Amino acid sequence: MADVQALVSSAASLSSSPEGLAELQSLLESSAATLSSDANATMSALESGALAPDAHALAHTHFLHAVVAAAHSSSAPMHDASRVHDDETSRFVALATTLLTRFDRAQVARNDPSKFATVCGALRDIAIARRLPTPAIAPMLAAVRRLRPSPEHLTPQHGMALHLCVAASFHSAAKSLLDDRVLTCDPSETGLKPEDFLLYAYYGGVVLAGLGEHERAAELTLAAATAPATTTSAIAVAAYKKHALCSLIADGEVEPLPQYCPAIVKRHLKAACGEYHALVDACKERSKGSGAEKIAKAAADGAAAFAADGENSALAALVVKSSTRRDVKRLTETYLTLSLADVAKHAEIEGGAAAAEALLVDMIASNEVSASVDQKDGVVRFHDAGADRYASAAMAERLDEEMKDMMTLANRVRAAEEAVMEDKHYLQKATDVLAGPAGGLAGMGRMRVDSGGDAEIEDFVDA
């Protein structure tokens, strides 16, 4: 077992070739206890400049991982309130920030992406504990772009970057990350774990909701709520609550959970989201013609639960407002001309004609309705946009791009299905199922999930 300086010398000589990196990986793995035994000496070795974070990224990753491990094995980790501002933690933050912005992907991805993810997670935890998440956003975004093989790959750092953006209320910083279509999860390349996907989908939904993209937010949070699971996690519950509110804002209704949603999750969500289901039911009744006061009452009755769930109070308020806007939209399906007073009456808008006019002007400006307001006569004239808005070169180009995307996605799904069918682990599992004592049905019975207690993913923060 080599000492720290000997490891520095080995890292400097072995980092230039794939064979050397493989040897270095084994050496660093066997020397983890040495590196953890003296965190000060380990960080001093990196601070000396003998190892560059780009040319010796693997060594940097192991050294900083050892510092994190040493902190966790002590009385308090670095993000603990008693340590978050001490000198050792500050030194770690400086070294980790440099590594995230300069590391060589080939060294990290091919050898130990999981340890790199641990280092990134420690930096995130410290930044949030210090209530200074903003400075960590740029390094984490840089880590995402450096580590992923392509923009389609999901990494553990995706969820960490989104978490930091939520904690900083800096949603726009994550916009470009969410605009990349994620289609590939490859743990061997990125160190991805199941909870990393859940955190990406949850915090991605929170960011999109903060940006006003409620339809996309509902879609992403649904992915977190319905992910394969044997128990119900805290993330799945929080994600479903966000999904329900964002769906009501975007569409005025919440679709039933899909068939692929784990049965145990479906059962738990019914019991854990009572106030949310009450608001969903109120919106459903409103769509059938009942009074708008039921939605307001359901929102008021669930106010304490919404407030306890962080930003959900603001989303619940938007549900009430969006219901009124949807009522105005329904009027365009029935009337060509209507007085502002009647608009206020039919849509149950408090404030009468003046409030109805202000709302209509806002909806016209945002292209929610096609209409014109005659202030002199106090009437609104709804226009039939018809198919004209689709008869443009821009729309034809968009349709062409959408069709290309659909064909590309269909090909990827087909390729993924073929890969699964050829996977030896899948084939072995299928064989075991069919070889059950009573044939396939018995095997299927053994694969059913037993209903058990709730399980939460450690350190999940509902921002």
SULJO-V470878 format. One record per pair of residues at least 12 apart in sequence whose C-alpha atoms are under 7 Angstrom apart, sorted by the first residue. I is the first residue (numbers start at 0). J is the second residue. D is the distance in Angstrom with one decimal. If there is no record, write none. Layout:
# SULJO-V470878
I	J	D
I	J	D
This chain:
# SULJO-V470878
0	30	5.8
1	30	6.7
2	33	6.5
3	34	6.5
3	41	6.5
10	23	6.5
10	55	6.9
10	58	6.2
11	50	6.6
14	55	6.0
24	110	6.8
27	61	6.8
31	65	6.3
34	62	6.5
34	65	5.7
35	65	4.8
35	66	5.8
35	68	6.6
35	69	5.0
36	69	7.0
38	66	5.2
38	69	6.9
41	62	6.2
52	98	5.3
52	101	6.1
52	102	5.5
53	101	5.3
53	102	4.3
53	103	5.0
54	103	6.7
56	102	5.2
56	103	5.9
56	106	6.3
56	107	6.6
57	106	5.6
57	107	5.6
60	114	6.7
60	115	5.7
61	114	7.0
63	118	6.5
64	114	6.1
64	117	6.8
64	118	5.7
77	125	6.7
78	124	5.8
78	125	4.5
78	128	5.8
83	125	6.3
83	128	6.9
83	129	6.5
92	122	6.3
95	122	6.9
96	138	6.0
99	138	5.6
99	139	6.7
99	141	6.6
99	142	5.1
100	138	5.5
100	141	5.6
100	142	6.3
104	145	6.1
104	146	5.5
108	146	6.8
108	188	5.1
108	189	6.0
109	188	6.6
112	188	6.9
112	189	5.4
112	190	4.8
113	190	4.4
116	155	6.4
116	156	7.0
116	190	6.9
120	159	6.9
123	135	6.9
123	159	6.6
123	163	6.9
127	166	7.0
132	163	5.5
132	166	6.4
132	167	5.6
133	163	7.0
133	167	5.7
136	160	5.9
136	163	6.1
136	164	6.7
139	156	6.5
139	160	5.5
140	160	6.1
142	156	6.8
143	156	5.5
143	157	6.2
146	189	6.8
147	189	6.8
150	179	6.1
151	179	6.7
151	180	5.7
151	181	4.4
151	182	5.2
151	183	5.8
152	181	5.7
152	182	6.3
152	183	4.7
152	184	5.9
153	181	6.1
153	183	6.2
153	184	5.5
154	189	5.5
154	191	5.8
155	191	5.3
155	195	5.2
157	199	6.0
158	195	6.2
158	198	5.1
158	199	3.9
158	202	6.6
161	173	6.3
161	199	7.0
161	202	5.6
161	203	6.2
162	202	5.8
165	206	6.4
165	462	6.7
166	462	6.5
170	206	5.3
170	209	6.4
170	210	6.6
177	203	6.9
197	223	5.0
197	234	6.8
200	219	5.3
200	220	5.6
200	222	6.5
200	223	5.4
201	220	5.3
201	223	6.1
201	238	5.5
203	219	6.9
204	216	4.1
204	217	6.8
204	219	5.5
204	220	5.3
213	245	5.0
213	246	7.0
213	248	6.7
213	249	5.7
214	245	6.6
214	246	6.5
214	249	5.4
216	245	6.5
217	242	4.4
217	245	5.2
217	246	5.5
220	238	5.0
220	239	6.5
220	241	6.7
220	242	5.3
221	238	6.8
221	239	6.3
221	242	5.8
223	235	5.7
223	238	6.1
224	236	6.5
224	238	5.4
224	239	5.3
225	260	4.6
225	261	6.7
226	260	6.8
227	261	6.2
228	261	6.4
229	448	6.0
230	263	6.5
230	264	7.0
230	451	6.9
230	453	6.0
230	454	5.9
231	263	6.8
231	264	5.3
231	453	5.4
231	454	5.8
232	453	6.6
232	454	5.1
232	455	4.5
232	456	6.3
233	455	4.9
233	456	6.6
236	268	6.5
240	272	7.0
240	275	6.8
244	314	6.2
244	315	6.4
244	318	6.8
247	318	6.0
248	317	6.5
248	318	4.9
248	321	5.7
251	282	6.4
251	322	6.8
252	279	6.6
252	282	6.7
252	283	6.4
253	279	6.8
263	450	6.1
274	301	5.2
277	297	6.2
278	294	6.4
278	297	5.2
278	298	6.3
281	293	5.7
281	294	5.1
281	297	6.8
282	294	6.0
291	347	7.0
294	319	6.4
295	319	6.2
298	315	6.3
309	461	6.9
309	462	6.1
323	346	6.1
326	346	5.3
327	346	6.0
328	368	6.6
331	381	6.0
335	380	5.7
335	381	5.0
336	378	6.9
336	379	5.7
336	380	4.5
336	381	6.1
337	378	5.6
337	379	5.5
337	380	6.6
338	377	5.9
338	378	4.0
338	379	6.1
339	352	4.8
339	355	6.1
339	356	6.4
339	377	5.7
339	378	5.2
339	379	6.4
340	352	4.5
342	355	6.4
343	355	5.3
369	381	6.1
369	382	5.3
369	384	6.6
370	382	5.2
